[in-house]
Amino acid sequence: MIDAARARRWIPAVLTLLAAGAGAGVLLLPRVHRVVLRNVPAEIPRADLVALLHRDLGRPWFLVDLERIRRRLKRIPWVARVSVRRRWPGTLVVRLRTRVAVARWNGVGLLDRRGRLFALDRGGLGRALPSLSGPPGSVGLVFAEFRRWWPLLRRARLAPRALAMDRRGGVVLSLRHGPTLRLGARDRRARLLRFLTAALPVLRSRWLRVRYVDLRYPSGFAVGWRTAARTAS
């Protein structure tokens, strides 16, 4: 039978052995030696991702905090969702789901499919996207108009180039490879439908000559021509 005094003397030695064993176990664990990136869009510089993930290389594979990596990557404006998983031995697989930019806002920011401003338009990434603009606080209203009109224009084989709203709510819609539509501040959807059903069939044959179509009349429209200073209604 072991007396209490001798047992107390052995306790430090036993704890030391356990700690050493645990340390040896950690040393024997595989280390993170490779990170595989999936679905990386061109908008996110690969060097930025490498810099964020480099700090995890060499760490014990089982002990890497995957949730911390997800939070770190979610700080990148273009990233909507992140999936991080382990793959034996010593590999981390990172999949990104990114936001899709559908328009520019006031020439500097990008809007996603829900009309949320999520990134600066650096390097001209959104140059080919429609340009939306309006007074402060109007991004939701302007984007809602844009979303409502897009299907109508697409069915008519037209594409918006820019949509601008002034402080009084007046809207001007510029078409890509086409004229500018002056829609005003009221009944804008009805006026756009009037353009598509009444003005467009008449103007199709002279499309390249049309500079603008003014739809702010109660029951008609006016046309501004590129080659002559005359209007027709």
C-alpha atoms as one frame of an Amber mdcrd trajectory, in Angstrom:
protein
   0.000   0.000   0.000   1.367   3.401  -1.018   1.338   6.017   1.661   0.060
   9.549   1.020   3.481  11.185   1.326   5.019   9.037  -1.407   1.967   9.566
  -3.654   2.306  13.332  -3.312   5.930  13.076  -4.447   4.951  11.106  -7.569
   2.190  13.483  -8.704   4.528  16.084 -10.322   6.417  13.367 -12.181   3.205
  11.816 -13.505   1.874  15.201 -14.651   5.163  15.922 -16.404   4.963  12.629
 -18.292   1.367  13.298 -19.328   2.242  16.776 -20.556   5.194  15.436 -22.496
   3.014  12.778 -24.073   0.430  15.331 -25.081   3.129  17.560 -26.545   4.563
  14.656 -28.503   1.065  13.862 -29.798   0.655  17.395 -31.072   4.048  17.206
 -32.757   3.040  13.980 -34.487  -0.203  15.459 -35.868  -0.136  16.390 -39.572
   0.470  20.052 -40.256  -1.342  22.274 -42.718   0.914  22.238 -45.756  -1.537
  23.034 -48.540  -4.615  25.225 -49.104  -6.851  24.537 -52.116  -8.989  27.466
 -53.322 -12.214  26.836 -55.244 -14.465  29.263 -57.168 -12.186  32.274 -56.836
 -13.535  35.083 -59.056 -11.278  37.453 -60.936 -12.576  40.339 -58.815 -10.783
  39.006 -55.718  -6.982  39.292 -56.025  -5.551  35.851 -55.391  -2.639  37.462
 -53.545  -5.095  38.814 -50.950  -6.453  35.334 -50.281  -2.971  33.858 -50.045
  -2.006  36.533 -47.518  -5.066  35.754 -45.378  -4.508  31.994 -45.429  -0.725
  31.930 -45.192  -0.796  32.344 -41.412  -2.453  28.908 -41.053   0.258  27.019
 -42.934   2.353  24.895 -40.589  -0.257  24.723 -37.848  -1.552  21.369 -36.573
  -4.156  20.218 -39.072  -6.672  18.981 -36.448  -6.425  22.149 -34.375  -6.963
  24.816 -37.063 -10.012  26.944 -36.250 -12.126  26.644 -39.407 -14.755  29.106
 -38.179 -12.098  31.749 -37.641 -10.932  31.274 -41.240 -14.515  31.657 -42.469
 -14.973  34.911 -40.551 -11.684  36.232 -41.874 -12.628  35.537 -45.508 -16.163
  36.936 -45.096 -14.581  40.351 -44.495 -13.688  40.490 -48.205 -16.496  42.553
 -49.819 -16.971  40.236 -52.811 -17.407  37.107 -50.653 -21.004  36.103 -49.827
 -20.413  32.625 -48.346 -17.385  30.580 -47.340 -16.932  26.847 -46.892 -13.745
  25.533 -45.259 -13.086  21.828 -44.695 -10.153  19.558 -43.908  -8.825  16.988
 -46.368  -6.371  14.344 -45.249  -3.509  14.777 -44.873  -2.745  18.397 -44.039
  -4.927  20.115 -46.651  -7.580  22.798 -46.242 -10.169  23.181 -49.017 -11.740
  26.649 -49.267 -14.790  27.277 -51.451 -16.104  30.763 -52.037 -19.522  31.916
 -53.128 -19.246  35.461 -54.344 -21.639  38.325 -54.882 -22.768  39.142 -58.414
 -22.564  42.806 -59.367 -25.512  43.900 -61.538 -25.091  47.683 -61.573 -22.911
  50.598 -60.521 -24.096  53.213 -58.048 -23.195  56.896 -58.494 -20.110  55.908
 -60.446 -18.142  54.530 -57.479 -19.918  51.551 -55.881 -21.273  48.200 -57.043
 -24.741  46.811 -56.315 -25.573  43.123 -55.987 -28.795  41.377 -57.028 -30.608
  42.641 -53.933 -29.571  46.238 -54.472 -27.001  46.203 -51.682 -23.908  48.361
 -52.055 -21.043  45.996 -51.315 -17.813  47.161 -52.953 -16.043  50.084 -54.497
 -15.718  50.026 -58.267 -11.944  49.911 -58.330 -10.046  49.331 -61.535 -13.137
  49.695 -63.705 -14.528  46.246 -62.822 -18.095  47.474 -63.328 -17.463  49.417
 -66.509 -19.829  47.247 -68.573 -22.630  47.346 -65.980 -25.573  49.772 -66.070
 -24.913  52.970 -64.153 -27.513  54.008 -61.556 -27.458  57.378 -59.830 -29.617
  59.466 -57.546 -29.632  61.776 -54.542 -28.471  60.547 -51.102 -30.727  57.872
 -49.652 -32.339  56.938 -52.977 -30.435  53.758 -53.790 -33.374  51.492 -52.842
 -35.894  53.462 -54.902 -33.657  53.729 -57.962 -32.713  50.056 -57.843 -36.385
  49.029 -57.507 -37.177  50.985 -60.689 -34.248  49.339 -62.427 -35.422  45.857
 -61.416 -39.006  46.513 -62.523 -38.008  47.828 -65.918 -35.316  45.325 -66.779
 -37.703  42.498 -67.886 -39.735  44.909 -70.023 -36.652  46.181 -71.804 -35.211
  42.700 -72.235 -38.381  41.464 -73.945 -38.041  44.378 -76.361 -34.365  43.480
 -76.946 -33.190  46.672 -75.300 -30.619  47.107 -72.538 -30.272  49.983 -70.055
 -27.012  51.905 -70.055 -27.838  54.352 -67.260 -30.721  55.350 -65.009 -30.528
  58.719 -63.265 -32.963  60.237 -60.763 -32.813  63.899 -59.770 -33.788  65.446
 -56.441 -37.385  65.978 -57.597 -37.801  62.324 -58.572 -37.460  62.906 -62.293
 -35.935  59.933 -64.089 -33.933  59.700 -67.289 -33.265  56.241 -68.720 -30.464
  55.862 -71.264 -30.493  52.815 -73.520 -27.378  51.026 -74.673 -26.902  51.689
 -78.392 -30.090  53.722 -78.306 -31.731  56.980 -77.267 -32.396  58.542 -73.879
 -35.908  58.255 -72.461 -37.192  61.194 -70.431 -39.712  59.622 -68.060 -40.243
  62.400 -65.522 -41.299  62.009 -61.910 -44.802  60.494 -62.222 -46.376  57.476
 -63.914 -42.972  56.294 -65.025 -43.955  52.688 -65.642 -46.960  53.754 -67.730
 -44.735  56.086 -69.728 -42.189  53.365 -70.331 -44.964  51.053 -71.548 -46.143
  53.827 -73.871 -42.661  54.019 -75.320 -42.488  50.243 -75.848 -45.951  49.898
 -77.394 -46.390  53.184 -79.290 -43.053  54.896 -79.891 -40.683  51.969 -80.371
 -42.515  50.362 -83.336 -42.512  53.724 -85.132 -38.878  54.540 -84.385 -37.247
  51.149 -84.993 -36.512  51.918 -88.654 -34.833  55.224 -87.719 -33.308  54.048
 -84.434 -29.785  55.372 -84.974 -31.096  58.868 -85.690 -33.060  59.152 -82.427
 -31.298  61.151 -79.704 -34.066  61.187 -77.087 -37.725  60.380 -76.578 -39.620
  62.675 -74.217 -42.533  60.793 -72.633 -43.662  63.469 -70.187 -46.728  64.343
 -72.273 -50.229  63.293 -71.120 -50.946  61.062 -74.120 -48.033  61.276 -76.531
 -44.298  61.728 -76.874 -41.722  63.938 -78.533 -38.644  62.806 -80.425 -35.297
  64.576 -80.602 -33.240  63.698 -83.660 -29.465  63.422 -83.941 -29.167  64.825
 -87.452 -31.660  67.678 -87.355 -32.998  70.097 -84.761 -36.600  69.066 -85.166
 -39.107  67.153 -83.090 -42.104  65.042 -84.000 -44.994  64.038 -81.799
